């Protein structure tokens, strides 16, 4: 029996590890479209971009792990077509690879920005290791950097650039930063944080295109008003798209991601999917969702492996995320679709506080800035509130004489 995995990110790696830890003795083949061993992505826009993390530390495992665990690696290869009936995947340069079980861990890609002169040199996406390797030589003190997009990836890159001595301008089409993923108080905090570090923001910005020199390099950002803001380089970070095309062409059910059940099963027998590319059910939250996070990729990889091993362990957890910017560790748990009440613990104008969010009488979210204890306890409280109906006291959350661990007793 052979398990074929398409994709070489967190979900793929977790599936491999969980299969072997669970006693699976059959063959495993992994196909990745980059020329690197499977590696972590979160440090790319942080420690790796800043030069504080060496490349070797990015890799999940050395080559010896794959050799010792009988995992056949096909790197720098692209899957082009799935033959569901025949049980094969056509890959460029490899021909047809047979499978008994197929796992799609195809991840996501940067959302394109089709503006005039987008092809100028010096304009970068920020998604893979190769992107960072290309950007790093340009991160020189005194240069001007334009970042298109005020989401977490863009702000993480802005923090590294500002600390490296670059002049940074961030362009965001929405009225505030992080508009799609954070409440206004969190947007305001990060606006202040970056402004204090010299970053300039252009909110509700309308970009008409890029300007360039005769040598083909970027020279600036052209606004719809006709104004031009100088830039020696630019990073585009306006979101990502799930890589669903392979699954869609094979006839698998799709809806803003590959549709899967709580164990990663797709609409086709013996085909699973995990990670950024999937839309999955969450019984805690009572809805389906597509998540772009390391914890989601890990837990879905475990669930897929459990189903393949014949001992299905459904995945239903409180989603959580994090971001590192300057000396700030932001940790988030929960994704409330409606917020009826907010509770602040600590000083929201400082660098250490936590916001708690309620939907009705249920605690549904926590956003913690340099408050790991509040984040960890809050995450457990959310699950207890949603799963068991636990009543959570706003006064206890607010009262700093009560330690977070006491909330759980």
HELIX and SHEET records of a PDB file:
HELIX    1   1 UNK A   10  UNK A   21  1                                  12    
HELIX    2   2 UNK A   42  UNK A   45  5                                   4    
HELIX    3   3 UNK A   47  UNK A   50  1                                   4    
HELIX    4   4 UNK A   55  UNK A   57  5                                   3    
HELIX    5   5 UNK A   63  UNK A   68  1                                   6    
HELIX    6   6 UNK A  129  UNK A  136  1                                   8    
HELIX    7   7 UNK A  152  UNK A  163  1                                  12    
HELIX    8   8 UNK A  184  UNK A  196  1                                  13    
HELIX    9   9 UNK A  245  UNK A  249  1                                   5    
HELIX   10  10 UNK A  294  UNK A  308  1                                  15    
HELIX   11  11 UNK A  372  UNK A  388  1                                  17    
HELIX   12  12 UNK A  394  UNK A  398  1                                   5    
HELIX   13  13 UNK A  404  UNK A  408  5                                   5    
SHEET    1   A 5 UNK A  71  UNK A  74  0                                        
SHEET    2   A 5 UNK A  27  UNK A  31  1                                        
SHEET    3   A 5 UNK A   2  UNK A   6  1                                        
SHEET    4   A 5 UNK A 101  UNK A 104  1                                        
SHEET    5   A 5 UNK A 271  UNK A 273  1                                        
SHEET    1   B 3 UNK A  79  UNK A  83  0                                        
SHEET    2   B 3 UNK A  88  UNK A  91 -1                                        
SHEET    3   B 3 UNK A  95  UNK A  98 -1                                        
SHEET    1   C 2 UNK A 108  UNK A 110  0                                        
SHEET    2   C 2 UNK A 240  UNK A 242 -1                                        
SHEET    1   D 5 UNK A 123  UNK A 125  0                                        
SHEET    2   D 5 UNK A 233  UNK A 236  1                                        
SHEET    3   D 5 UNK A 144  UNK A 148  1                                        
SHEET    4   D 5 UNK A 167  UNK A 172  1                                        
SHEET    5   D 5 UNK A 200  UNK A 203  1                                        
SHEET    1   E 3 UNK A 207  UNK A 212  0                                        
SHEET    2   E 3 UNK A 218  UNK A 223 -1                                        
SHEET    3   E 3 UNK A 228  UNK A 230 -1                                        
SHEET    1   F 3 UNK A 258  UNK A 259  0                                        
SHEET    2   F 3 UNK A 278  UNK A 282  1                                        
SHEET    3   F 3 UNK A 287  UNK A 289 -1                                        
SHEET    1   G 5 UNK A 320  UNK A 325  0                                        
SHEET    2   G 5 UNK A 328  UNK A 333 -1                                        
SHEET    3   G 5 UNK A 362  UNK A 369 -1                                        
SHEET    4   G 5 UNK A 352  UNK A 359 -1                                        
SHEET    5   G 5 UNK A 341  UNK A 347 -1                                        
END                                                                             
